[in-house]
């Protein structure tokens, strides 16, 4: 993207300078917003940036399974 912005700068006419300035400003904002991801090492790319609360994965504690087990035992 940065190369494209620089190439565009060389190709524009005088009436497009304001557009070029906005293009470069927005490119710099994009670069800053992506910096945390770009600077991460490869193994860290698979770790979430923000910690997410996870629910228990143990199926025994899920209510839907307990309901099913209760219905089976009552029906027998």
PDB file of N, CA, C and O in Angstrom, chain B, residues numbered from 101:
ATOM      1  N   UNK B 101       0.826  -1.196   0.000  1.00  0.00           N
ATOM      2  CA  UNK B 101       0.000   0.000   0.000  1.00  0.00           C
ATOM      3  C   UNK B 101       0.864   1.251   0.000  1.00  0.00           C
ATOM      4  O   UNK B 101       0.588   2.209  -0.722  1.00  0.00           O
ATOM      5  N   UNK B 102       1.904   1.233   0.809  1.00  0.00           N
ATOM      6  CA  UNK B 102       2.783   2.389   0.894  1.00  0.00           C
ATOM      7  C   UNK B 102       3.436   2.705  -0.435  1.00  0.00           C
ATOM      8  O   UNK B 102       3.582   3.870  -0.805  1.00  0.00           O
ATOM      9  N   UNK B 103       3.834   1.652  -1.160  1.00  0.00           N
ATOM     10  CA  UNK B 103       4.436   1.855  -2.480  1.00  0.00           C
ATOM     11  C   UNK B 103       3.433   2.469  -3.444  1.00  0.00           C
ATOM     12  O   UNK B 103       3.787   3.332  -4.247  1.00  0.00           O
ATOM     13  N   UNK B 104       2.191   2.030  -3.368  1.00  0.00           N
ATOM     14  CA  UNK B 104       1.146   2.566  -4.244  1.00  0.00           C
ATOM     15  C   UNK B 104       0.895   4.044  -3.950  1.00  0.00           C
ATOM     16  O   UNK B 104       0.692   4.835  -4.871  1.00  0.00           O
ATOM     17  N   UNK B 105       0.907   4.415  -2.681  1.00  0.00           N
ATOM     18  CA  UNK B 105       0.709   5.823  -2.306  1.00  0.00           C
ATOM     19  C   UNK B 105       1.851   6.666  -2.868  1.00  0.00           C
ATOM     20  O   UNK B 105       1.622   7.751  -3.401  1.00  0.00           O
ATOM     21  N   UNK B 106       3.079   6.165  -2.748  1.00  0.00           N
ATOM     22  CA  UNK B 106       4.236   6.907  -3.268  1.00  0.00           C
ATOM     23  C   UNK B 106       4.208   6.986  -4.793  1.00  0.00           C
ATOM     24  O   UNK B 106       4.526   8.029  -5.363  1.00  0.00           O
ATOM     25  N   UNK B 107       3.836   5.905  -5.450  1.00  0.00           N
ATOM     26  CA  UNK B 107       3.746   5.910  -6.916  1.00  0.00           C
ATOM     27  C   UNK B 107       2.673   6.897  -7.367  1.00  0.00           C
ATOM     28  O   UNK B 107       2.867   7.636  -8.333  1.00  0.00           O
ATOM     29  N   UNK B 108       1.550   6.905  -6.669  1.00  0.00           N
ATOM     30  CA  UNK B 108       0.466   7.832  -6.991  1.00  0.00           C
ATOM     31  C   UNK B 108       0.951   9.277  -6.873  1.00  0.00           C
ATOM     32  O   UNK B 108       0.574  10.133  -7.674  1.00  0.00           O
ATOM     33  N   UNK B 109       1.786   9.541  -5.874  1.00  0.00           N
ATOM     34  CA  UNK B 109       2.317  10.895  -5.651  1.00  0.00           C
ATOM     35  C   UNK B 109       3.097  11.385  -6.875  1.00  0.00           C
ATOM     36  O   UNK B 109       3.029  12.561  -7.233  1.00  0.00           O
ATOM     37  N   UNK B 110       3.833  10.478  -7.508  1.00  0.00           N
ATOM     38  CA  UNK B 110       4.625  10.852  -8.685  1.00  0.00           C
ATOM     39  C   UNK B 110       3.760  11.026  -9.930  1.00  0.00           C
ATOM     40  O   UNK B 110       4.171  11.702 -10.872  1.00  0.00           O
ATOM     41  N   UNK B 111       2.573  10.429  -9.951  1.00  0.00           N
ATOM     42  CA  UNK B 111       1.739  10.431 -11.150  1.00  0.00           C
ATOM     43  C   UNK B 111       0.643  11.494 -11.159  1.00  0.00           C
ATOM     44  O   UNK B 111       0.039  11.749 -12.201  1.00  0.00           O
ATOM     45  N   UNK B 112       0.384  12.108 -10.019  1.00  0.00           N
ATOM     46  CA  UNK B 112      -0.744  13.042  -9.938  1.00  0.00           C
ATOM     47  C   UNK B 112      -0.427  14.391 -10.571  1.00  0.00           C
ATOM     48  O   UNK B 112       0.730  14.763 -10.766  1.00  0.00           O
ATOM     49  N   UNK B 113      -1.490  15.097 -10.877  1.00  0.00           N
ATOM     50  CA  UNK B 113      -1.358  16.468 -11.373  1.00  0.00           C
ATOM     51  C   UNK B 113      -1.589  17.426 -10.208  1.00  0.00           C
ATOM     52  O   UNK B 113      -1.966  16.999  -9.117  1.00  0.00           O
ATOM     53  N   UNK B 114      -1.367  18.696 -10.433  1.00  0.00           N
ATOM     54  CA  UNK B 114      -1.461  19.707  -9.375  1.00  0.00           C
ATOM     55  C   UNK B 114      -2.834  19.739  -8.715  1.00  0.00           C
ATOM     56  O   UNK B 114      -2.936  19.980  -7.512  1.00  0.00           O
ATOM     57  N   UNK B 115      -3.887  19.499  -9.485  1.00  0.00           N
ATOM     58  CA  UNK B 115      -5.241  19.565  -8.919  1.00  0.00           C
ATOM     59  C   UNK B 115      -5.584  18.354  -8.052  1.00  0.00           C
ATOM     60  O   UNK B 115      -6.649  18.321  -7.437  1.00  0.00           O
ATOM     61  N   UNK B 116      -4.701  17.368  -7.995  1.00  0.00           N
ATOM     62  CA  UNK B 116      -4.959  16.160  -7.203  1.00  0.00           C
ATOM     63  C   UNK B 116      -4.133  16.111  -5.914  1.00  0.00           C
ATOM     64  O   UNK B 116      -4.140  15.100  -5.212  1.00  0.00           O
ATOM     65  N   UNK B 117      -3.434  17.181  -5.607  1.00  0.00           N
ATOM     66  CA  UNK B 117      -2.560  17.185  -4.414  1.00  0.00           C
ATOM     67  C   UNK B 117      -3.341  17.015  -3.116  1.00  0.00           C
ATOM     68  O   UNK B 117      -2.893  16.313  -2.209  1.00  0.00           O
ATOM     69  N   UNK B 118      -4.494  17.646  -3.022  1.00  0.00           N
ATOM     70  CA  UNK B 118      -5.305  17.517  -1.799  1.00  0.00           C
ATOM     71  C   UNK B 118      -5.741  16.062  -1.601  1.00  0.00           C
ATOM     72  O   UNK B 118      -5.705  15.537  -0.488  1.00  0.00           O
ATOM     73  N   UNK B 119      -6.151  15.424  -2.697  1.00  0.00           N
ATOM     74  CA  UNK B 119      -6.530  14.002  -2.637  1.00  0.00           C
ATOM     75  C   UNK B 119      -5.335  13.165  -2.177  1.00  0.00           C
ATOM     76  O   UNK B 119      -5.486  12.267  -1.350  1.00  0.00           O
ATOM     77  N   UNK B 120      -4.151  13.461  -2.713  1.00  0.00           N
ATOM     78  CA  UNK B 120      -2.946  12.720  -2.348  1.00  0.00           C
ATOM     79  C   UNK B 120      -2.631  12.878  -0.867  1.00  0.00           C
ATOM     80  O   UNK B 120      -2.229  11.915  -0.216  1.00  0.00           O
ATOM     81  N   UNK B 121      -2.808  14.069  -0.334  1.00  0.00           N
ATOM     82  CA  UNK B 121      -2.550  14.302   1.092  1.00  0.00           C
ATOM     83  C   UNK B 121      -3.500  13.470   1.953  1.00  0.00           C
ATOM     84  O   UNK B 121      -3.081  12.882   2.950  1.00  0.00           O
ATOM     85  N   UNK B 122      -4.776  13.420   1.573  1.00  0.00           N
ATOM     86  CA  UNK B 122      -5.756  12.605   2.309  1.00  0.00           C
ATOM     87  C   UNK B 122      -5.421  11.125   2.201  1.00  0.00           C
ATOM     88  O   UNK B 122      -5.537  10.376   3.171  1.00  0.00           O
ATOM     89  N   UNK B 123      -5.002  10.713   1.006  1.00  0.00           N
ATOM     90  CA  UNK B 123      -4.623   9.319   0.783  1.00  0.00           C
ATOM     91  C   UNK B 123      -3.468   8.929   1.705  1.00  0.00           C
ATOM     92  O   UNK B 123      -3.502   7.878   2.344  1.00  0.00           O
ATOM     93  N   UNK B 124      -2.460   9.775   1.766  1.00  0.00           N
ATOM     94  CA  UNK B 124      -1.303   9.486   2.612  1.00  0.00           C
ATOM     95  C   UNK B 124      -1.687   9.507   4.092  1.00  0.00           C
ATOM     96  O   UNK B 124      -1.230   8.660   4.859  1.00  0.00           O
ATOM     97  N   UNK B 125      -2.519  10.465   4.497  1.00  0.00           N
ATOM     98  CA  UNK B 125      -2.963  10.557   5.892  1.00  0.00           C
ATOM     99  C   UNK B 125      -3.734   9.293   6.290  1.00  0.00           C
ATOM    100  O   UNK B 125      -3.508   8.741   7.367  1.00  0.00           O
ATOM    101  N   UNK B 126      -4.634   8.839   5.428  1.00  0.00           N
ATOM    102  CA  UNK B 126      -5.416   7.636   5.726  1.00  0.00           C
ATOM    103  C   UNK B 126      -4.553   6.381   5.715  1.00  0.00           C
ATOM    104  O   UNK B 126      -4.791   5.459   6.496  1.00  0.00           O
ATOM    105  N   UNK B 127      -3.557   6.336   4.840  1.00  0.00           N
ATOM    106  CA  UNK B 127      -2.628   5.208   4.828  1.00  0.00           C
ATOM    107  C   UNK B 127      -1.863   5.149   6.151  1.00  0.00           C
ATOM    108  O   UNK B 127      -1.685   4.072   6.720  1.00  0.00           O
ATOM    109  N   UNK B 128      -1.415   6.295   6.634  1.00  0.00           N
ATOM    110  CA  UNK B 128      -0.683   6.332   7.908  1.00  0.00           C
ATOM    111  C   UNK B 128      -1.568   5.894   9.071  1.00  0.00           C
ATOM    112  O   UNK B 128      -1.094   5.218   9.984  1.00  0.00           O
ATOM    113  N   UNK B 129      -2.845   6.269   9.052  1.00  0.00           N
ATOM    114  CA  UNK B 129      -3.782   5.808  10.095  1.00  0.00           C
ATOM    115  C   UNK B 129      -3.931   4.292  10.044  1.00  0.00           C
ATOM    116  O   UNK B 129      -3.915   3.623  11.078  1.00  0.00           O
ATOM    117  N   UNK B 130      -4.076   3.755   8.834  1.00  0.00           N
ATOM    118  CA  UNK B 130      -4.205   2.305   8.659  1.00  0.00           C
ATOM    119  C   UNK B 130      -2.969   1.599   9.198  1.00  0.00           C
ATOM    120  O   UNK B 130      -3.071   0.602   9.912  1.00  0.00           O
ATOM    121  N   UNK B 131      -1.808   2.123   8.849  1.00  0.00           N
ATOM    122  CA  UNK B 131      -0.548   1.530   9.295  1.00  0.00           C
ATOM    123  C   UNK B 131      -0.451   1.523  10.820  1.00  0.00           C
ATOM    124  O   UNK B 131      -0.022   0.531  11.409  1.00  0.00           O
ATOM    125  N   UNK B 132      -0.843   2.610  11.452  1.00  0.00           N
ATOM    126  CA  UNK B 132      -0.805   2.683  12.916  1.00  0.00           C
ATOM    127  C   UNK B 132      -1.786   1.701  13.553  1.00  0.00           C
ATOM    128  O   UNK B 132      -1.469   1.074  14.564  1.00  0.00           O
ATOM    129  N   UNK B 133      -2.963   1.568  12.971  1.00  0.00           N
ATOM    130  CA  UNK B 133      -3.957   0.640  13.524  1.00  0.00           C
ATOM    131  C   UNK B 133      -3.543  -0.812  13.352  1.00  0.00           C
ATOM    132  O   UNK B 133      -3.906  -1.657  14.170  1.00  0.00           O
ATOM    133  N   UNK B 134      -2.794  -1.115  12.306  1.00  0.00           N
ATOM    134  CA  UNK B 134      -2.349  -2.489  12.066  1.00  0.00           C
ATOM    135  C   UNK B 134      -1.043  -2.827  12.784  1.00  0.00           C
ATOM    136  O   UNK B 134      -0.668  -3.996  12.870  1.00  0.00           O
ATOM    137  N   UNK B 135      -0.356  -1.816  13.296  1.00  0.00           N
ATOM    138  CA  UNK B 135       0.955  -2.026  13.920  1.00  0.00           C
ATOM    139  C   UNK B 135       0.961  -3.129  14.984  1.00  0.00           C
ATOM    140  O   UNK B 135       1.876  -3.952  14.970  1.00  0.00           O
ATOM    141  N   UNK B 136      -0.015  -3.192  15.912  1.00  0.00           N
ATOM    142  CA  UNK B 136       0.028  -4.260  16.926  1.00  0.00           C
ATOM    143  C   UNK B 136       0.030  -5.661  16.315  1.00  0.00           C
ATOM    144  O   UNK B 136       0.679  -6.564  16.844  1.00  0.00           O
ATOM    145  N   UNK B 137      -0.680  -5.848  15.222  1.00  0.00           N
ATOM    146  CA  UNK B 137      -0.710  -7.168  14.583  1.00  0.00           C
ATOM    147  C   UNK B 137       0.560  -7.426  13.783  1.00  0.00           C
ATOM    148  O   UNK B 137       1.076  -8.543  13.776  1.00  0.00           O
ATOM    149  N   UNK B 138       1.061  -6.405  13.116  1.00  0.00           N
ATOM    150  CA  UNK B 138       2.248  -6.553  12.280  1.00  0.00           C
ATOM    151  C   UNK B 138       3.481  -6.851  13.122  1.00  0.00           C
ATOM    152  O   UNK B 138       4.351  -7.606  12.690  1.00  0.00           O
ATOM    153  N   UNK B 139       3.571  -6.278  14.304  1.00  0.00           N
ATOM    154  CA  UNK B 139       4.753  -6.446  15.146  1.00  0.00           C
ATOM    155  C   UNK B 139       4.750  -7.740  15.955  1.00  0.00           C
ATOM    156  O   UNK B 139       5.750  -8.064  16.596  1.00  0.00           O
ATOM    157  N   UNK B 140       3.656  -8.477  15.938  1.00  0.00           N
ATOM    158  CA  UNK B 140       3.606  -9.729  16.704  1.00  0.00           C
ATOM    159  C   UNK B 140       4.462 -10.792  16.033  1.00  0.00           C
ATOM    160  O   UNK B 140       4.561 -10.842  14.807  1.00  0.00           O
ATOM    161  N   UNK B 141       5.073 -11.631  16.840  1.00  0.00           N
ATOM    162  CA  UNK B 141       5.853 -12.743  16.317  1.00  0.00           C
ATOM    163  C   UNK B 141       4.889 -13.825  15.838  1.00  0.00           C
ATOM    164  O   UNK B 141       3.735 -13.862  16.264  1.00  0.00           O
ATOM    165  N   UNK B 142       5.354 -14.699  14.961  1.00  0.00           N
ATOM    166  CA  UNK B 142       4.501 -15.713  14.337  1.00  0.00           C
ATOM    167  C   UNK B 142       3.688 -16.522  15.353  1.00  0.00           C
ATOM    168  O   UNK B 142       2.471 -16.604  15.186  1.00  0.00           O
ATOM    169  N   UNK B 143       4.279 -17.129  16.404  1.00  0.00           N
ATOM    170  CA  UNK B 143       3.454 -17.902  17.352  1.00  0.00           C
ATOM    171  C   UNK B 143       2.396 -17.054  18.041  1.00  0.00           C
ATOM    172  O   UNK B 143       1.335 -17.558  18.408  1.00  0.00           O
ATOM    173  N   UNK B 144       2.682 -15.774  18.216  1.00  0.00           N
ATOM    174  CA  UNK B 144       1.726 -14.900  18.888  1.00  0.00           C
ATOM    175  C   UNK B 144       0.530 -14.572  18.006  1.00  0.00           C
ATOM    176  O   UNK B 144      -0.495 -14.113  18.508  1.00  0.00           O
ATOM    177  N   UNK B 145       0.642 -14.797  16.706  1.00  0.00           N
ATOM    178  CA  UNK B 145      -0.470 -14.494  15.804  1.00  0.00           C
ATOM    179  C   UNK B 145      -1.679 -15.366  16.099  1.00  0.00           C
ATOM    180  O   UNK B 145      -2.810 -15.002  15.779  1.00  0.00           O
ATOM    181  N   UNK B 146      -1.438 -16.512  16.707  1.00  0.00           N
ATOM    182  CA  UNK B 146      -2.530 -17.427  17.000  1.00  0.00           C
ATOM    183  C   UNK B 146      -3.145 -17.185  18.368  1.00  0.00           C
ATOM    184  O   UNK B 146      -4.108 -17.855  18.740  1.00  0.00           O
ATOM    185  N   UNK B 147      -2.604 -16.242  19.115  1.00  0.00           N
ATOM    186  CA  UNK B 147      -3.160 -15.892  20.421  1.00  0.00           C
ATOM    187  C   UNK B 147      -4.042 -14.665  20.244  1.00  0.00           C
ATOM    188  O   UNK B 147      -3.680 -13.758  19.495  1.00  0.00           O
ATOM    189  N   UNK B 148      -5.179 -14.613  20.907  1.00  0.00           N
ATOM    190  CA  UNK B 148      -6.032 -13.418  20.786  1.00  0.00           C
ATOM    191  C   UNK B 148      -5.369 -12.202  21.427  1.00  0.00           C
ATOM    192  O   UNK B 148      -4.649 -12.323  22.418  1.00  0.00           O
ATOM    193  N   UNK B 149      -5.619 -11.042  20.855  1.00  0.00           N
ATOM    194  CA  UNK B 149      -5.085  -9.800  21.418  1.00  0.00           C
ATOM    195  C   UNK B 149      -5.807  -9.483  22.718  1.00  0.00           C
ATOM    196  O   UNK B 149      -5.188  -9.042  23.687  1.00  0.00           O
ATOM    197  N   UNK B 150      -7.117  -9.709  22.737  1.00  0.00           N
ATOM    198  CA  UNK B 150      -7.934  -9.454  23.915  1.00  0.00           C
ATOM    199  C   UNK B 150      -8.320 -10.785  24.535  1.00  0.00           C
ATOM    200  O   UNK B 150      -8.656 -11.730  23.821  1.00  0.00           O
ATOM    201  N   UNK B 151      -8.273 -10.867  25.843  1.00  0.00           N
ATOM    202  CA  UNK B 151      -8.654 -12.095  26.535  1.00  0.00           C
ATOM    203  C   UNK B 151     -10.174 -12.213  26.530  1.00  0.00           C
ATOM    204  O   UNK B 151     -10.883 -11.267  26.874  1.00  0.00           O
ATOM    205  N   UNK B 152     -10.658 -13.373  26.139  1.00  0.00           N
ATOM    206  CA  UNK B 152     -12.093 -13.613  26.049  1.00  0.00           C
ATOM    207  C   UNK B 152     -12.485 -14.611  27.126  1.00  0.00           C
ATOM    208  O   UNK B 152     -11.821 -15.631  27.310  1.00  0.00           O
ATOM    209  N   UNK B 153     -13.573 -14.311  27.840  1.00  0.00           N
ATOM    210  CA  UNK B 153     -14.072 -15.244  28.851  1.00  0.00           C
ATOM    211  C   UNK B 153     -14.665 -16.456  28.142  1.00  0.00           C
ATOM    212  O   UNK B 153     -15.541 -16.313  27.289  1.00  0.00           O
ATOM    213  N   UNK B 154     -14.194 -17.634  28.490  1.00  0.00           N
ATOM    214  CA  UNK B 154     -14.741 -18.834  27.865  1.00  0.00           C
ATOM    215  C   UNK B 154     -15.624 -19.575  28.858  1.00  0.00           C
ATOM    216  O   UNK B 154     -15.397 -19.530  30.067  1.00  0.00           O
ATOM    217  N   UNK B 155     -16.617 -20.246  28.338  1.00  0.00           N
ATOM    218  CA  UNK B 155     -17.510 -21.029  29.180  1.00  0.00           C
ATOM    219  C   UNK B 155     -16.891 -22.398  29.403  1.00  0.00           C
ATOM    220  O   UNK B 155     -15.993 -22.813  28.670  1.00  0.00           O
ATOM    221  N   UNK B 156     -17.378 -23.094  30.420  1.00  0.00           N
ATOM    222  CA  UNK B 156     -16.880 -24.439  30.680  1.00  0.00           C
ATOM    223  C   UNK B 156     -17.174 -25.317  29.480  1.00  0.00           C
ATOM    224  O   UNK B 156     -18.269 -25.273  28.919  1.00  0.00           O
ATOM    225  N   UNK B 157     -16.196 -26.113  29.089  1.00  0.00           N
ATOM    226  CA  UNK B 157     -16.358 -26.992  27.933  1.00  0.00           C
ATOM    227  C   UNK B 157     -16.750 -28.412  28.351  1.00  0.00           C
ATOM    228  O   UNK B 157     -16.990 -29.265  27.497  1.00  0.00           O
ATOM    229  N   UNK B 158     -16.815 -28.662  29.634  1.00  0.00           N
ATOM    230  CA  UNK B 158     -17.126 -29.994  30.133  1.00  0.00           C
ATOM    231  C   UNK B 158     -18.595 -30.296  29.862  1.00  0.00           C
ATOM    232  O   UNK B 158     -19.472 -29.677  30.464  1.00  0.00           O
ATOM    233  N   UNK B 159     -18.874 -31.233  28.970  1.00  0.00           N
ATOM    234  CA  UNK B 159     -20.254 -31.503  28.557  1.00  0.00           C
ATOM    235  C   UNK B 159     -21.114 -32.026  29.706  1.00  0.00           C
ATOM    236  O   UNK B 159     -22.338 -31.904  29.658  1.00  0.00           O
ATOM    237  N   UNK B 160     -20.497 -32.609  30.742  1.00  0.00           N
ATOM    238  CA  UNK B 160     -21.269 -33.124  31.865  1.00  0.00           C
ATOM    239  C   UNK B 160     -22.013 -32.007  32.583  1.00  0.00           C
ATOM    240  O   UNK B 160     -23.094 -32.226  33.130  1.00  0.00           O
ATOM    241  N   UNK B 161     -21.434 -30.812  32.580  1.00  0.00           N
ATOM    242  CA  UNK B 161     -22.028 -29.690  33.296  1.00  0.00           C
ATOM    243  C   UNK B 161     -23.032 -28.914  32.460  1.00  0.00           C
ATOM    244  O   UNK B 161     -23.649 -27.976  32.966  1.00  0.00           O
ATOM    245  N   UNK B 162     -23.211 -29.270  31.221  1.00  0.00           N
ATOM    246  CA  UNK B 162     -24.172 -28.553  30.383  1.00  0.00           C
ATOM    247  C   UNK B 162     -25.583 -29.002  30.725  1.00  0.00           C
ATOM    248  O   UNK B 162     -25.846 -30.198  30.856  1.00  0.00           O
ATOM    249  N   UNK B 163     -26.473 -28.063  30.866  1.00  0.00           N
ATOM    250  CA  UNK B 163     -27.833 -28.386  31.291  1.00  0.00           C
ATOM    251  C   UNK B 163     -28.581 -29.211  30.252  1.00  0.00           C
ATOM    252  O   UNK B 163     -29.417 -30.037  30.618  1.00  0.00           O
ATOM    253  N   UNK B 164     -28.299 -29.008  28.961  1.00  0.00           N
ATOM    254  CA  UNK B 164     -29.040 -29.750  27.940  1.00  0.00           C
ATOM    255  C   UNK B 164     -28.786 -31.246  28.062  1.00  0.00           C
ATOM    256  O   UNK B 164     -29.693 -32.046  27.832  1.00  0.00           O
ATOM    257  N   UNK B 165     -27.547 -31.638  28.427  1.00  0.00           N
ATOM    258  CA  UNK B 165     -27.259 -33.049  28.597  1.00  0.00           C
ATOM    259  C   UNK B 165     -27.913 -33.596  29.865  1.00  0.00           C
ATOM    260  O   UNK B 165     -28.396 -34.728  29.885  1.00  0.00           O
ATOM    261  N   UNK B 166     -27.924 -32.787  30.917  1.00  0.00           N
ATOM    262  CA  UNK B 166     -28.551 -33.250  32.156  1.00  0.00           C
ATOM    263  C   UNK B 166     -30.048 -33.441  31.955  1.00  0.00           C
ATOM    264  O   UNK B 166     -30.620 -34.388  32.494  1.00  0.00           O
ATOM    265  N   UNK B 167     -30.696 -32.563  31.193  1.00  0.00           N
ATOM    266  CA  UNK B 167     -32.125 -32.711  30.922  1.00  0.00           C
ATOM    267  C   UNK B 167     -32.385 -34.005  30.173  1.00  0.00           C
ATOM    268  O   UNK B 167     -33.339 -34.724  30.471  1.00  0.00           O
ATOM    269  N   UNK B 168     -31.540 -34.295  29.208  1.00  0.00           N
ATOM    270  CA  UNK B 168     -31.697 -35.510  28.415  1.00  0.00           C
ATOM    271  C   UNK B 168     -31.535 -36.743  29.300  1.00  0.00           C
ATOM    272  O   UNK B 168     -32.314 -37.691  29.196  1.00  0.00           O
ATOM    273  N   UNK B 169     -30.517 -36.731  30.175  1.00  0.00           N
ATOM    274  CA  UNK B 169     -30.286 -37.856  31.073  1.00  0.00           C
ATOM    275  C   UNK B 169     -31.465 -38.038  32.027  1.00  0.00           C
ATOM    276  O   UNK B 169     -31.849 -39.170  32.321  1.00  0.00           O
ATOM    277  N   UNK B 170     -32.040 -36.947  32.511  1.00  0.00           N
ATOM    278  CA  UNK B 170     -33.179 -37.004  33.426  1.00  0.00           C
ATOM    279  C   UNK B 170     -34.387 -37.602  32.721  1.00  0.00           C
ATOM    280  O   UNK B 170     -35.091 -38.434  33.295  1.00  0.00           O
ATOM    281  N   UNK B 171     -34.627 -37.195  31.505  1.00  0.00           N
ATOM    282  CA  UNK B 171     -35.764 -37.715  30.748  1.00  0.00           C
ATOM    283  C   UNK B 171     -35.597 -39.197  30.466  1.00  0.00           C
ATOM    284  O   UNK B 171     -36.571 -39.947  30.518  1.00  0.00           O
ATOM    285  N   UNK B 172     -34.375 -39.633  30.167  1.00  0.00           N
ATOM    286  CA  UNK B 172     -34.128 -41.043  29.899  1.00  0.00           C
ATOM    287  C   UNK B 172     -34.362 -41.888  31.149  1.00  0.00           C
ATOM    288  O   UNK B 172     -34.956 -42.963  31.071  1.00  0.00           O
ATOM    289  N   UNK B 173     -33.895 -41.399  32.305  1.00  0.00           N
ATOM    290  CA  UNK B 173     -34.052 -42.173  33.533  1.00  0.00           C
ATOM    291  C   UNK B 173     -35.512 -42.215  33.976  1.00  0.00           C
ATOM    292  O   UNK B 173     -35.945 -43.209  34.561  1.00  0.00           O
ATOM    293  N   UNK B 174     -36.279 -41.159  33.710  1.00  0.00           N
ATOM    294  CA  UNK B 174     -37.691 -41.154  34.082  1.00  0.00           C
ATOM    295  C   UNK B 174     -38.510 -42.037  33.149  1.00  0.00           C
ATOM    296  O   UNK B 174     -39.514 -42.615  33.563  1.00  0.00           O
ATOM    297  N   UNK B 175     -38.089 -42.143  31.898  1.00  0.00           N
ATOM    298  CA  UNK B 175     -38.834 -42.934  30.930  1.00  0.00           C
ATOM    299  C   UNK B 175     -38.578 -44.419  31.061  1.00  0.00           C
ATOM    300  O   UNK B 175     -39.352 -45.209  30.519  1.00  0.00           O
ATOM    301  N   UNK B 176     -37.538 -44.839  31.750  1.00  0.00           N
ATOM    302  CA  UNK B 176     -37.192 -46.259  31.848  1.00  0.00           C
ATOM    303  C   UNK B 176     -38.022 -47.000  32.844  1.00  0.00           C
ATOM    304  O   UNK B 176     -37.837 -48.203  33.027  1.00  0.00           O
TER     305      UNK B 176
END
